[in-house]
Amino acid sequence: MLCRYTGNMRVAILWSLFALSLTAESVAGLEWTAPAGWKNVGTAPMRAATYEVPMAAGDHGKTECVVYFFGQGQGGPVDANIERWNGQFLTASGKTAPGRIRKRIVHELPVTTIDVSGSYTGLAGPEAQAAAVPGYRLLGAIIENPGGNIFLKFTGPVRTVTANAAAFEKLLDSFEPKR
């Protein structure tokens, strides 16, 4: 009897470990599931998750998708953040690149998205004066959540972001109130 019980226990432990690997990540009362192939490299201050995203063939440079959470009531107004993100992209003539901004609802939560391409000035962070890097794209989203807004910012070379755009949409659509 003990052998059969031990064998069943091993199976239960293996199933539990497998289930944990599929568990959604969460912050501020929301949970989500990362797309297949995206690797969560951990959290950091203000970062609920940072994902490494597979690069498209021939691309190089920095690519990441970050889920930011600054705290309830923190992070600034939605429109100001979208405008700031848009302002980090320039056209060849040095003007702000035109971004596509949309509003929608995901699991009863208001979401504002941006899609913009051009020369990216945000690689060195908000305080630095780095040279613009051409050929970048940003897919961003701000989820308005009663527990605090969640900010998603996916940046990288155009081909890589384009190749992973459907995965980003799947990530965004997976955000829902924690069960």
C-alpha positions as CSV (number, residue, x, y, z in Angstrom):
1,M,0.0,0.0,0.0
2,L,2.8,2.4,0.9
3,C,4.4,2.0,-2.6
4,R,1.1,2.8,-4.3
5,Y,0.5,5.8,-2.1
6,T,4.1,7.1,-2.7
7,G,3.7,6.6,-6.5
8,N,0.4,8.6,-6.4
9,M,2.0,11.3,-4.3
10,R,4.8,11.6,-6.9
11,V,2.2,12.0,-9.7
12,A,0.3,14.6,-7.6
13,I,3.5,16.6,-7.0
14,L,4.5,16.5,-10.6
15,W,1.0,17.7,-11.7
16,S,1.2,20.5,-9.1
17,L,4.6,21.6,-10.4
18,F,3.2,21.6,-13.9
19,A,0.1,23.6,-12.9
20,L,2.3,26.1,-11.1
21,S,4.2,26.7,-14.4
22,L,0.9,27.7,-16.0
23,T,-0.2,30.0,-13.2
24,A,-0.9,33.5,-14.2
25,E,1.2,36.3,-12.9
26,S,-0.4,39.1,-10.9
27,V,-0.2,42.6,-9.4
28,A,-2.8,45.1,-8.0
29,G,-5.7,42.5,-8.1
30,L,-5.1,41.6,-11.8
31,E,-3.6,38.5,-13.2
32,W,-2.3,37.6,-16.7
33,T,-0.6,34.9,-18.6
34,A,2.7,35.4,-20.5
35,P,2.7,34.3,-24.2
36,A,4.5,31.1,-25.0
37,G,8.2,31.7,-25.7
38,W,8.4,34.9,-23.6
39,K,10.6,34.4,-20.6
40,N,10.0,36.4,-17.4
41,V,13.4,37.5,-16.2
42,G,11.9,38.8,-13.0
43,T,10.6,41.8,-11.1
44,A,12.4,45.0,-10.1
45,P,11.2,48.2,-8.4
46,M,8.1,49.4,-10.3
47,R,8.3,46.3,-12.7
48,A,5.8,43.6,-12.0
49,A,7.4,41.5,-14.8
50,T,10.1,41.9,-17.5
51,Y,9.9,39.6,-20.5
52,E,12.7,38.6,-22.8
53,V,11.1,38.3,-26.3
54,P,12.5,36.2,-29.1
55,M,14.3,38.3,-31.7
56,A,13.3,38.1,-35.4
57,A,16.0,36.7,-37.7
58,G,18.6,39.4,-38.5
59,D,17.5,41.8,-35.7
60,H,19.7,43.0,-33.0
61,G,19.3,45.5,-30.2
62,K,17.4,45.7,-27.0
63,T,13.9,44.1,-27.0
64,E,11.8,43.8,-23.9
65,C,8.2,43.9,-22.7
66,V,7.7,45.3,-19.3
67,V,4.6,45.3,-17.1
68,Y,4.9,48.3,-14.8
69,F,3.0,49.0,-11.6
70,F,3.8,52.1,-9.6
71,G,1.2,51.8,-6.9
72,Q,-2.5,52.8,-6.5
73,G,-3.0,56.3,-7.8
74,Q,0.6,56.5,-9.1
75,G,2.1,56.7,-12.5
76,G,0.4,59.8,-13.8
77,P,-2.5,60.3,-16.1
78,V,-3.1,57.9,-19.0
79,D,-3.1,60.5,-21.7
80,A,0.2,62.1,-20.4
81,N,1.9,58.7,-20.5
82,I,0.7,57.9,-23.9
83,E,1.9,61.3,-25.2
84,R,5.3,60.8,-23.5
85,W,5.7,57.3,-25.1
86,N,4.7,58.7,-28.4
87,G,7.3,61.5,-28.0
88,Q,10.1,59.0,-27.6
89,F,9.8,58.2,-31.4
90,L,10.9,60.5,-34.1
91,T,10.5,60.5,-37.9
92,A,13.5,60.8,-40.2
93,S,13.0,64.6,-40.2
94,G,13.2,64.7,-36.4
95,K,9.6,65.3,-35.7
96,T,7.5,63.2,-33.3
97,A,6.4,60.1,-35.2
98,P,2.6,59.6,-35.6
99,G,1.3,57.0,-33.2
100,R,-2.0,55.1,-33.4
101,I,-3.8,55.5,-30.2
102,R,-6.9,53.4,-29.4
103,K,-9.3,52.8,-26.5
104,R,-11.0,49.6,-25.8
105,I,-12.3,47.4,-23.0
106,V,-10.5,44.2,-21.8
107,H,-12.4,42.2,-19.1
108,E,-14.5,45.3,-18.2
109,L,-11.3,47.4,-17.7
110,P,-10.6,50.5,-19.9
111,V,-7.4,50.1,-21.9
112,T,-5.6,52.7,-23.9
113,T,-3.1,51.4,-26.5
114,I,-0.4,53.0,-28.6
115,D,1.5,51.7,-31.7
116,V,4.3,53.8,-32.9
117,S,7.5,53.3,-35.0
118,G,10.5,55.4,-35.8
119,S,13.8,56.4,-34.2
120,Y,13.6,55.5,-30.5
121,T,15.0,58.0,-28.0
122,G,13.9,56.1,-24.8
123,L,16.6,53.4,-24.7
124,A,18.7,55.2,-22.1
125,G,15.8,55.9,-19.8
126,P,13.7,59.0,-19.1
127,E,16.6,61.2,-17.7
128,A,19.3,60.4,-20.3
129,Q,20.0,62.2,-23.6
130,A,20.8,59.2,-25.8
131,A,21.0,59.2,-29.5
132,A,17.9,58.0,-31.3
133,V,18.0,54.5,-32.5
134,P,16.3,54.0,-35.9
135,G,14.0,51.2,-36.8
136,Y,12.2,50.7,-33.5
137,R,8.6,50.1,-32.6
138,L,6.6,50.4,-29.4
139,L,3.4,48.6,-28.5
140,G,2.1,50.0,-25.3
141,A,-1.0,49.8,-23.2
142,I,-2.4,51.3,-20.0
143,I,-5.0,49.3,-18.1
144,E,-7.1,51.4,-15.9
145,N,-7.6,49.3,-12.8
146,P,-9.2,50.2,-9.4
147,G,-6.2,48.7,-7.6
148,G,-3.8,50.9,-9.6
149,N,-3.1,51.3,-13.3
150,I,-0.9,48.7,-15.1
151,F,1.4,49.9,-17.8
152,L,2.7,47.6,-20.6
153,K,5.6,48.8,-22.8
154,F,6.9,46.5,-25.5
155,T,9.9,48.0,-27.4
156,G,12.4,46.6,-29.9
157,P,13.4,46.5,-33.5
158,V,10.4,46.8,-35.9
159,R,10.7,43.2,-37.3
160,T,10.9,41.7,-33.8
161,V,8.0,43.7,-32.4
162,T,5.9,43.0,-35.5
163,A,6.6,39.3,-35.3
164,N,5.4,39.3,-31.7
165,A,2.5,41.7,-32.1
166,A,-0.1,38.9,-31.9
167,A,1.6,37.6,-28.7
168,F,1.5,41.1,-27.2
169,E,-2.3,41.3,-28.0
170,K,-2.7,37.9,-26.4
171,L,-0.9,39.1,-23.3
172,L,-3.0,42.2,-23.1
173,D,-6.3,40.2,-23.6
174,S,-5.3,37.9,-20.7
175,F,-5.4,40.6,-18.0
176,E,-8.4,40.0,-15.8
177,P,-9.4,40.4,-12.1
178,K,-7.7,37.8,-10.0
179,R,-9.9,34.9,-9.2
